[in-house]
Amino acid sequence: MAAPMTIAGGTLDPAFDKVDVYLETPPSAPVPPGRACHVAARYVDLINGGDYLGAAHLYADDATFLEPMRPSLKGRAQIDEFYTKYIGGMKPHVIAVAYTGDDRECMVALANRHMIDGKARYALASVDHFILREDGKVDSMVAFARPR
């Protein structure tokens, strides 16, 4: 068995070689100064609170959402549908394990809760890159998702 690896949020369980599962529940990272990371933190709060439409409304009406595992989304209707149907269907609980950014851009690493062997465990899920407009709305977001 490989030695444990430590990443943002804590130590990974060496028993899992195909998914990045934390040994313990990772702590929430502090939100750094800068408007973009505060928007990313609000996004996490909305997702965890089940307000998927609220999360979608952080985006500008003509924003873009890109993820390598699915077609890119453009505009209010596609982003609203993605968050209410796809994300809402998953009902994720995420922890922001790392932030870096400033007033315009923020990258946040997210761990997502999964049931593994009857226990709630967290696995590194994605690194999301938010870019804001002058009005504070998300202009684009790229989700760099980890394989599942």
N, C-alpha and C positions, 0 to 999 in steps of 0.2 A: 504494500500500500504506500502511496506517495506521502510525503510529509505535508502537513497542513500549510496552506498559503494564506497570507494575510493581505486583504485588499481594503478599499474604503468600506467602512461598515463592520469590519471584523475579520475573523478567521473562517476560511472555508472548510467544510467537512471533507476530508480526504476519501471518505467512503463513496463519494459521488464523483465520477470522472467525466460525465457528460453534461451535468448541470452544476452551476455555481451555487451550492447550498451553504448557507452560513451555519456554523456550529451553534450559535446563539442568536436570539433576536437582535438585529443590528440597531444601534441607537440612531435617532434622527440627527442629522448634521445641523449645525447652526447655520442660519441663513445669513450670508454676508451682506454688507451694504450694497446698494445698487438696486435700482428699480426692477431690472429684469429678473433677478433671483427672487425678489419678493412676489412677482407674478408667478414664477415657477412654484414657489411655496404655496401660493393661493391655489394653484392648479392641483397640487397634492392634496390640500385640504378638501377641495371640492370633490375630487375623485373618491377620497376616503369617506366623505359624507354622503356619497350616492347622488350628488348633484351633477350628473353627467352633462346636462344641457348647460348648466352654469359653467362647467369647464370649457365647453365648446364656445361659449359666448366670451371667453377671454380672447378669442381670435377676432381679427378684423373680418369684415364681410367678404373680402376677396382674398383672404389668407390662403396659404398653402400648407399642407401637412404631408410629409414624406416619410415613408418607412420602407426599408428594403424588402420586406416580406409580402407587400401588397401594393396595389396601384396607388399612385399619389392622389391626394384629395385637393380640390380647389373650390373655395367659396363656401358660403354659409350653409347651403343645403347639404352638401356632401359631408362637411365637418360635423354638423348637427346630427346627421344620420349615423355617422361612424360612432360618435360618442354615446348617443342614446341606444342604439341597437347593439353594436359590437362591444364596446366597453361596458355599457350597462348590462349586457348579457353575461359578462364575465364577473361583474361585481368585485373588482380587485381591491385589495388593501395594500397600499404601497408605503414604503419608508424611503425618504430621501436620505441617502447615505453619504452624499457629497454634493457640494455646489461649488461652482466657480463662475464668476461673471462680473458684470458692471451694469451701468444703466441701460444699455442697449441689448446685450446678449447674456445668456446664462446657459451653462451646461449643468445638468443635474443627473446624478446616478441614482437609479431607483431599484429597490429590492421589492419583490412582490411575494405575498403570502400564498403558500400552497399547502395542501394536506398531503403529507408524506408519511406513510406507515401509521396513519391515524393521528398524526401530530401536525400542528400548524408550524411550518418552517418557512423561512424566507430564502429566496434565491435572487441573485442579481438578475434583473429583467432587462434593463435598457439604460442607455445614456441618452437623454433628450436635450436637444439644442434649441432653445427659444431665441428668436430675434424679434425685438419690439419695434413698433413705429413710434413716432414722436408723441402720439396720443396715448401711449401705453398699451395699446392692443397688440396681440401677437400677429406679426406679419407672416412668419413662417416657423415651423417646428419640424425638426428632423429627429425621428426616433431611431436610434441605433440599437435595435433589439438583439439580445443574446439568444442563441439557439435554445430550443426547449427540448 
